[in-house]
Structures are given as C-alpha cells and as structure tokens.
Amino acid sequence: MLYIPPKLWNVLACFAPAFSAPTFGRFALLTLSAILTAGARTISNLVRTLQALLPGHASSYRRVFSKRIRQ
C-alpha cells in the first residue's frame, strides 16, 4: 500500500462514509494519483501514473465513479 500523508488522509477521511471500504481505498489512491499526474486527469492516466503500485485490475478503478453513492 502507498503512503498517504496524514494531512491528505484527514481530508480524504471526510469522504469515507460515502463509499464501501474497498471502494474508498481505490478512491484514495485515485485522488493521490490525480495530484501526481501531469496532463489530462482521465481515469486511464491516473491508473497509468501509479500502475505498478495499484492492487487489482484497472477496471475496478473505473467503476469507482460509475456506481451511485450509497446512502
């Protein structure tokens, strides 16, 4: 797992109730990747930035934003 700085983690923790635990982990990694990615921030480019460090298949990261938020 990647190291996420505590200040960023505190901001991301606000979004945790909106996601299941596995989806929140993917959301956090995508957010970190968005900070590190140069150029267009498409899901494909975000996954490409941290490619070797991301667990699971790339399609699972695309699904983070394709499902409705649970309430």
N, C-alpha and C positions, 0 to 999 in steps of 0.2 A: 504494500500500500504506500502511496505517496505521502510525504509530509506536507500537511496543510498548516500554514502559520496560524497561531491561535487567534489573532485578530480577524483573519478571514473566516476561520471556523466559527467564531461568535456571530458573524453576520449571516453565514450560511445556516446556522442552527435555527434562525427565525423561520426558515422555510421547511424545516424537518416535519412539522405536523401535517403538511400538505402531501407528503409522499410516504410510501411504504419504506421500510428500512433499506432494502436493496436499491430501490429507485433513488432514494435520497443520496446514497453513496455515488451513484452514477451522475446525479445532478451536481454534486460537489466536485467531482472530477472534471465534468464538462465546464463548470464555472472556472476552475483553476486553469484549465486548458484555454479558455477564452481570454484570460489575462495574458497568457504566454504566446498566443497565436498572432502572427503578423498577417496582415491581409484580410481577406474575407473570412468572417467567422461563421462558416457553414458547419453543420454537424460533421460532415466528412473531413473538413480541415481541422476541426477540434480533435477528432479521433486520431487523425494523422499526426498531430503535434505530440501527443503522449502515447502513440501507438503501442510501443513495446511495454509500457507500464500499465496499460489498462487491462483489467481482468475481464474475461468474457468476450463475446462476439460484438463486432461493431454495430450490428443491427439492434442490439439491446440498448445502445446509447441513443439511437434514433427514436426508439419507442418512448423515451423519457418525455418527449414533447408531443407525442401523438395520442396519448391517453388523456382522458379527462382527470381532473384533480378530484380526489375523493373528499368527502365532507364529513 
